[in-house]
Amino acid sequence: MGTLSLAIWTPIVFGTVLLALGRDEQAKAVRWIALIGAVASFLVTLPLYGAFDRGSAQMQFVERAPWIERFNIHYHLGLDGISFWFVLLTAFITVVVVISAWEVITERVNQYMGAFLILSGLMVGVFCALDAMLFFVFFEATLIPMYLIIGIWGGPNKIYAAFKFFLYTLLGSLLMLIALVYLYGKSSGSFDILTWHQLPLPMAAQTLLFFAFFAAFAVKVPMWPVHTWLPDVHVEAPTGGSAVLAAIMLKLGAYGFLRFSMPIAPDASREWAWFIIALSIIAVIYVGLVAMVQQDMKKLVAYSSVAHMGFVTLGFFIFNPLGVAGGLIQMIAHGFVSGAMFLCIGVLYDRVHSREISSYGGVVNTMPNFTAFSLLFAMANCGLPATAGFVGEWMVILGTVQANFWLAMAAASALIWGAAYTLWMFKRVYLGPVANEDVRQLTDINAREFLMLGLLAVAVLYMGIHPKPFTDIMDASVAGFLKHVAVSKL
């Protein structure tokens, strides 16, 4: 079994074992097995870093075996610099989420932990799949554990949120499936994604394919105006669900643009780039303003996710190396920062059982250690230099300046909105005198919570201070990608 197969199936096997354990009396054993499974899944991905050839834009660690031979569908896996970091990010975030749920989840612990480990393996599968049908199966299968996580362990309106999440993402995917079947016919019966990248297509077909893929991926990102499912889902999802949704699942859509829309339909992608850029700028500015008026902390961070992901799609469709690499860096940074923001809200919610900003005030007086972590993550969310949040946004803005100065000005205004809503929330929740009895009773974070937030703090600072290891791995692939997209297929 190859390294990529190990990265996919290790968490799925551990997750399946947990589902078989049952009964909450075994909760302690279940938690330890989940943690061992998550750590093992992360350790399995680490050899990829040392073995990766940074000078090559080709797919590496390729595995290929026949799967459904009648339709020429293969179990075909591979990694390049574009997908590499998301495999490691998924495995890392899964470890943090298992630690975060250690004491909080007390019912159906085995199902909760099992769902997260299975979800982790499926998401790694999305980033590794080089067969379109395999990609589609992994892409759709991620909905099932997430649907259950929201629907079982969520808040009071969890069923509504779970249905909304499922229907939005499923409807977009139906159009993608039609596009995949069309391409299968055009390529004489192949589901190989890299073969499709070379397939000559007329402009009309490219435009239809572009919008079919757009329907699936824009909902997942989510781009404005199909972002309305996200705040509802975040508010109802348990803390771990919100962290994984923001840190990894939103990236599946953005990744889809780079793997499908742009290389398969390059002419249509250039033709309609203005449309994506316009939606991205609206997301960055308008959704940032919407975030400012939120009273619920989770909703505020959910809207900020939409604004930050606007930077990603903006960077991709500027078609220059700084923009595309900046979009990828922004995806990784957003994974660390938004995951950390949701876990911080979870720490407060576990103690006070309220996400309303008005329920807090003066938290720094009772939880100084926790407030220090929260301040770091809030600053990263604003895009403060030397944090992960700064690097990607700065690269995208520099790339946008090369394309159009005024677009870059509009995008850069997001840094102002981001600072406004994040710091205003921080001030009302953490600073000032103790606001009420709930806050007076608070106890500072324990060793488990310190470990969870500490891991993310190290990641946020390391990436902000020394982003070179991240960009080195993607440079050759980004250059190859842009060279491919620059050539017309007409």
Steps between C-alpha positions, in 0.01 A plus 500: 500500500638840401539801728192676359284191551627482857413868552145437374422163657675521839242747645210321324601162652540653848166679459325176400651320801365776728151465352509130583591561867165647609384574855600813689650295789800450273531876439848524653640225277319651199666838555846347520445286189375811316807697605736215402318476164523876438869520595581189293318653201707818537830312541425299184491826297834636630729287274335675202680823596848351487439298182330779301699625197465879521634563149235292324151603390407136430274286716697312767436192721268377221295186564278342238286187506188397302177560693189480274659365184186500286491883513879542509486640856824471696612536859748767393679719754776761480626823657651815355601828664143631474341219701796405723442724803129419529574135576722601795261777609203256510692248711628773736158662555349155572746452790403840644126429463529164680679675789233775503216249546671304779282613793228687314329211318348259751229323294569268207871576531596214270271625221624858534869408488439237231317751280791746520765241419302364203438858381874570525586202276234596244627860480859380447354282222354808327842669493677186368250371240612512135201305369192721463257234624720426802513876568121523471445207739735648763360853444141386558583249774637784719141625529384194693715519817466881505121474467493259796739714709273805457172306525586300816734719707385843378295775663121550525446552123743226402261311268421813298872586472597143404233487227601841365867395490418173323257642242715799400810291445317209335318717243826656383660158470229366265611746230861395557401135447343589162825681407707192597282271285531741203880506533505120527327484161724765342819324614399162350414344833757630748445643848869599533511865612845562348376368162210744520748785558632438144159454335422758224152649553295763312416825681130417547585168667767665717252766619237241594763287677637804680158587644418138583820479706436849636163382639668222698809685619358850565246357746774312680741798528239665563499801269254785521197471439483120565660540844178521703514138620833554678405728794198279586711185492781653709260626766339156542808277451696379804839670550700225328258501206542875453879471522521226234242666277689832500851357500463227234158452339480851352836431334357210298308749284794735445722202419243385243548823302872424462457131419194518272356838390818683399714224338207328322332822378787755485343723232167521685689559826679800351179620332302487825779598738342846542184330633690302767710805590185712541340239731826475696523877553134509614576217745806681631325836556126439542527182709765672714244774576236235576742340749528830684136505611484141629415444867582127495876428509473191281299689237758776499787256438288314240450819299868584541574157343298595192695828474837325540412235241417789264874572499564142388274511193624852418862378503425199277322696226763772465710239316843599630746307724464731802120484485469121468772424758350767729157337468647163597691649796181680607313166496758340731517804730122523517499133601714576804346836595127433451532158663665669799233775515219242514681294764543815715126569475446135597713543815276789611179323397590189701518718813217754452276328239453819305653626176350848530764773527278679756531204741869576553728790591822513700595136434869603525453547876408135560669322204831680427674204331203433275470871412864501383425219253178669389686826437757323282229334290298823478810682372562222247136533387565873440805415289766632738857463358696203648180294527373248244204724417725767349707298250227378263301824500815703432601273208150521349498880533846522336384270220185709453708822479681345201164442333302810603586759764138593582398137549792466741383810687151351538644167620738672743204675667416154638791536741321803649163323531673188636674702769178688581271202562764275660639758742157637587389147593823448699450826689140419598569139601839518668588853611368736769363415844323170572155546350290238683498210745555240222830661406604532867456120541719412198811288545803525275581235240619159616797302363292337223368834372847653532645221283225538238539879469880479537532271195301747290690801641833342397363433149365857463827660613730263309314555174491877555872532580641236261262432206782382269451122560135541399567699181803290394289189462232669287716725274576247223141373488355853493735594213400184309132565569518859368696388192227244425211744556665763274469270195171515310313174433294643213 
